[in-house]
Amino acid sequence: MSGEAERDETNGSPEAAPKASTASSEPWTVGEAQAEMSALAGRLRAELDLLRHIHRGLRRPPDMAAREEGRKALDVTTDILAAIECLEADVFLPAVERIEYLAHTTDEKLAEEHRAWLRKERMVRRSSTSWLATRKGRPKL
């Protein structure tokens, strides 16, 4: 590598250039971590596309509903199809969404989310306090 830092193609920031080796003893910058996380999200999306391709390529057994409901024993096809559906919904999509969010968030955005959360918490506390105040002294129904 030359004396210049590698530049990320998306924003030209030297901090955003991915680390060449994960075995480095140097601490990562936030920009390096976010660049790696963005790349990871892309790889996970590609793996998800492969799983979807496999799912589309398998022929559904005619008795799949009976197998899923336990009226018949599972077969490998039904198990693969069900596993891919679960992996997509419960593992891949939430993981990719979270990784992409972290790859592109900023301290400012996190601070704004925190302020919004505090406002919501205050509203919840106020409304529950108001409700309790109206219930005091009233006979139980």
C-alpha positions in Angstrom: 0.0 0.0 0.0 1.3 3.5 -0.8 1.6 6.3 1.7 -2.0 7.3 1.1 -4.8 5.6 3.0 -7.1 3.5 0.9 -10.4 5.3 0.2 -13.9 3.9 0.4 -15.7 4.1 -3.0 -18.9 5.4 -1.4 -17.7 8.4 0.4 -14.0 8.8 -0.2 -13.2 8.8 3.5 -9.9 7.2 4.5 -11.6 6.0 7.8 -14.2 4.1 5.8 -11.7 1.9 4.0 -12.1 -1.8 5.1 -9.3 -3.3 7.1 -7.1 -5.6 5.0 -6.7 -8.1 7.8 -8.8 -9.0 10.8 -5.6 -10.3 12.5 -4.3 -6.7 13.0 -3.5 -5.7 16.6 -4.3 -2.1 15.8 -7.7 -0.9 17.2 -10.3 -0.3 14.5 -11.8 3.1 13.9 -15.5 3.4 13.8 -15.3 4.1 10.1 -13.4 0.9 9.5 -15.9 -1.1 11.6 -18.8 0.4 9.7 -17.2 -0.3 6.3 -16.7 -4.0 7.3 -20.2 -4.2 8.7 -21.6 -2.8 5.4 -19.6 -5.4 3.4 -20.8 -8.1 5.8 -24.4 -7.1 5.3 -23.9 -7.4 1.5 -22.4 -10.9 1.9 -25.3 -12.0 4.2 -27.8 -10.7 1.6 -26.1 -12.8 -1.0 -26.3 -15.8 1.2 -30.0 -15.1 1.8 -30.5 -14.9 -2.0 -28.9 -18.3 -2.2 -31.3 -19.7 0.4 -34.2 -18.2 -1.4 -33.0 -19.8 -4.7 -32.8 -23.2 -3.0 -36.3 -22.7 -1.5 -37.7 -21.8 -5.0 -35.9 -24.8 -6.5 -37.4 -27.4 -4.2 -40.7 -28.9 -5.1 -43.2 -28.7 -2.2 -44.4 -32.2 -1.2 -48.2 -32.5 -1.7 -48.6 -33.5 2.0 -46.4 -30.7 3.4 -49.2 -29.2 5.6 -49.7 -32.6 7.2 -46.0 -32.9 7.9 -45.7 -29.4 9.3 -48.7 -30.0 11.6 -47.3 -33.3 12.9 -49.9 -35.6 11.4 -47.1 -37.2 9.3 -43.4 -37.5 9.9 -41.2 -34.8 8.5 -39.3 -35.5 5.3 -36.0 -33.7 4.4 -37.7 -31.5 1.8 -40.3 -30.2 4.2 -37.6 -29.7 6.9 -35.3 -27.7 4.5 -38.2 -25.5 3.2 -39.4 -24.8 6.8 -35.8 -24.1 8.0 -35.1 -21.7 5.1 -38.4 -19.8 5.9 -37.4 -19.6 9.6 -33.8 -18.6 8.9 -35.0 -15.8 6.6 -37.6 -14.3 8.9 -35.9 -14.9 12.3 -32.2 -14.8 11.6 -31.1 -13.3 8.3 -33.5 -10.3 7.9 -33.2 -9.1 11.4 -29.4 -9.5 11.4 -28.9 -7.8 8.0 -31.2 -4.9 9.0 -29.4 -4.4 12.3 -25.9 -4.6 10.7 -26.9 -2.2 8.0 -28.3 0.2 10.5 -25.1 0.1 12.5 -23.0 0.5 9.4 -24.7 3.8 8.5 -25.7 5.3 11.8 -23.9 8.3 13.5 -23.5 9.5 17.0 -25.9 12.4 16.1 -28.6 10.0 15.0 -28.2 7.8 18.1 -28.5 10.9 20.3 -31.7 12.0 18.5 -33.1 8.5 19.0 -32.2 8.7 22.7 -34.0 12.1 23.0 -37.1 10.6 21.3 -37.0 7.6 23.6 -36.8 9.9 26.6 -39.8 12.0 25.4 -41.8 8.8 25.0 -40.9 7.5 28.4 -41.9 10.8 30.0 -45.3 10.6 28.2 -45.8 7.1 29.4 -45.0 8.0 33.0 -47.3 11.1 32.8 -50.2 9.1 31.4 -49.9 6.3 33.9 -49.6 8.8 36.8 -52.7 10.6 35.5 -54.6 7.3 35.3 -53.6 6.4 38.8 -54.7 9.8 40.1 -58.1 9.4 38.6 -58.5 5.9 40.2 -57.7 6.9 43.8 -60.7 7.2 46.0 -63.1 5.5 43.6 -64.8 2.3 44.6 -63.5 -0.8 43.0 -65.7 -2.2 40.3 
